[in-house]
Amino acid sequence: MAHLLHIDSSPRGDRSHSRRLTREFVEAWQQTHPADTVTYRDVGRQPVPHVDEPWIVAAYAPPEQRTPELWEAIRVSDQLIDELIAADILVIGLPMYNFSVPSTFKAYLDQIVRVGRTFAIDPEDAEDPYKPLLLGKKMFVITARGSSGFGPGERYGHMNHQDPYLRVAFGFIGITDITFVHVENDEHSSESLAASIAAAQAQVAQLVAA
Ligand SMILES: Cc1cc2nc3c(=O)[nH]c(=O)nc-3n(C[C@H](O)[C@H](O)[C@H](O)COP(=O)(O)O)c2cc1C
């Protein structure tokens, strides 16, 4: 039995392609794995806070030195990290915004990439002191984009800071098994969008079946 964490980050409702496809993914998953459980987190419509100075003080203070105020400053971060640690599989809906991720998703990342909880620093290891703490998880990311051609060597490949960035940020905390599904052409012809949605749906069905 596995536990899924389903995260959406589009501010759009029914018009969101990433939101629709993550829902289809999770519904299909539950049909084929009825014993699996799901936690849902919507950072697009219920944004998490940005980190602030008390957060930074608290996150870098040794736990035994934290005051009740400092524990409160990282309460949401702890909750989001507990949710992440509990998950075996992550399913993330992620629009491309200005060649990267929506700021709401960046705010989420800033809450969960935390020293002592999702990565460690080993001062003895001068070559690479950063140690990932979340190992063995699988992640599926469904991106949505207005245009297309963001793959390596394609016309906008050099402008793509969305999926390469996600690989770096989640890889840093130990999540390296990441599969991407892309819905593209939201800003182009309805035919090219429909073809991209159909291809993404077929890929989702294949991933869930596998
Ligand atoms: C603020 C904003 C910035 C965007 N930036 C890009 C971009 O850099 N590249 C792109 O291809 N599409 C861009 N788009 C289009 C969205 O990626 C596209 O509409 C996508 O379908 C949004 O995801 P959703 O359908 O899940 O809401 C942008 C849209 C918005 C609202």
The ligand as a Gaussian input file, in Angstrom:
#p B3LYP/6-31G(d) Opt

LIG

0 1
 C        1.486000      34.812000     -15.481000
 C        1.596000      33.802000     -16.601000
 C        2.847000      33.531000     -17.134000
 C        2.964000      32.588000     -18.160000
 N        4.203000      32.309000     -18.659000
 C        4.343000      31.377000     -19.637000
 C        5.633000      31.046000     -20.175000
 O        6.666000      31.549000     -19.754000
 N        5.702000      30.115000     -21.159000
 C        4.587000      29.494000     -21.643000
 O        4.712000      28.651000     -22.531000
 N        3.346000      29.776000     -21.141000
 C        3.216000      30.695000     -20.162000
 N        1.969000      30.970000     -19.641000
 C        0.804000      30.150000     -20.099000
 C        0.502000      29.030000     -19.100000
 O        1.640000      28.244000     -18.860000
 C       -0.619000      28.155000     -19.641000
 O       -1.795000      28.925000     -19.738000
 C       -0.868000      26.915000     -18.776000
 O       -1.886000      26.150000     -19.391000
 C       -1.266000      27.301000     -17.342000
 O       -1.469000      26.150000     -16.554000
 P       -2.944000      25.684000     -16.117000
 O       -3.680000      25.389000     -17.417000
 O       -2.760000      24.486000     -15.299000
 O       -3.569000      26.816000     -15.382000
 C        1.812000      31.912000     -18.649000
 C        0.557000      32.220000     -18.089000
 C        0.446000      33.144000     -17.081000
 C       -0.910000      33.444000     -16.502000

